[in-house]
Amino acid sequence: MQRKSNPDELIRMLYDIADDVEAPANSRLSAIKEILDRTVGKGVMLEEAQDRAPVEIVFRIADEDTNSR
């Protein structure tokens, strides 16, 4: 029986897959899509987005040691 992973471990796994240059491209793209869907949300349809300003997206991986202060 597999142990349950906590959400932080699963998110870290997605980032590790997305950052692994030796991983298959489809695995990396799937990981990136999951990260974006969960952090930014699903994309809007083009017709809805035409009147909106561009958005800059910045991703940071927080280091547990740095954030524990």
C-alpha positions as CSV (number, residue, x, y, z in Angstrom):
1,M,0.0,0.0,0.0
2,Q,1.4,3.4,-0.9
3,R,1.7,6.2,1.6
4,K,-0.1,9.4,1.0
5,S,2.1,12.3,0.0
6,N,1.4,15.7,1.4
7,P,0.5,18.5,-1.1
8,D,3.8,20.3,-0.6
9,E,5.7,17.1,-1.7
10,L,3.5,16.7,-4.7
11,I,4.0,20.3,-5.8
12,R,7.7,19.9,-5.4
13,M,7.5,16.8,-7.6
14,L,5.8,18.8,-10.3
15,Y,8.5,21.5,-10.2
16,D,11.2,18.8,-10.3
17,I,9.7,17.2,-13.4
18,A,9.2,20.6,-15.1
19,D,12.8,21.5,-14.4
20,D,14.4,18.1,-15.4
21,V,16.0,18.6,-18.8
22,E,16.3,14.8,-19.2
23,A,12.6,14.1,-18.6
24,P,10.5,13.5,-21.7
25,A,9.1,16.7,-23.2
26,N,5.4,15.5,-22.7
27,S,6.1,14.9,-19.0
28,R,7.6,18.4,-18.6
29,L,4.8,20.0,-20.4
30,S,2.2,18.2,-18.4
31,A,3.9,19.3,-15.1
32,I,4.1,22.9,-16.3
33,K,0.4,22.8,-17.3
34,E,-0.6,21.5,-13.8
35,I,1.5,24.1,-12.1
36,L,0.0,26.9,-14.2
37,D,-3.6,25.6,-13.7
38,R,-3.2,25.5,-10.0
39,T,-1.4,28.8,-9.6
40,V,-2.8,31.1,-12.3
41,G,-6.0,29.2,-13.2
42,K,-7.3,28.0,-16.4
43,G,-6.9,30.2,-19.4
44,V,-9.7,32.5,-20.6
45,M,-11.1,32.4,-24.0
46,L,-9.6,34.9,-26.4
47,E,-12.8,36.8,-26.9
48,E,-13.0,37.5,-23.1
49,A,-9.4,38.5,-22.9
50,Q,-9.3,41.1,-25.7
51,D,-10.1,44.0,-23.5
52,R,-7.7,43.1,-20.7
53,A,-4.2,44.4,-20.1
54,P,-1.3,41.9,-20.4
55,V,-0.3,40.0,-17.2
56,E,3.2,39.3,-16.0
57,I,3.6,36.0,-14.3
58,V,6.5,35.4,-11.9
59,F,7.2,32.0,-10.4
60,R,9.3,31.5,-7.3
61,I,10.2,28.3,-5.5
62,A,10.3,29.1,-1.8
63,D,13.0,27.5,0.2
64,E,11.7,26.1,3.4
65,D,14.8,27.1,5.4
66,T,14.5,30.7,4.2
67,N,10.7,31.0,4.9
68,S,10.8,29.4,8.3
69,R,12.1,32.6,10.0
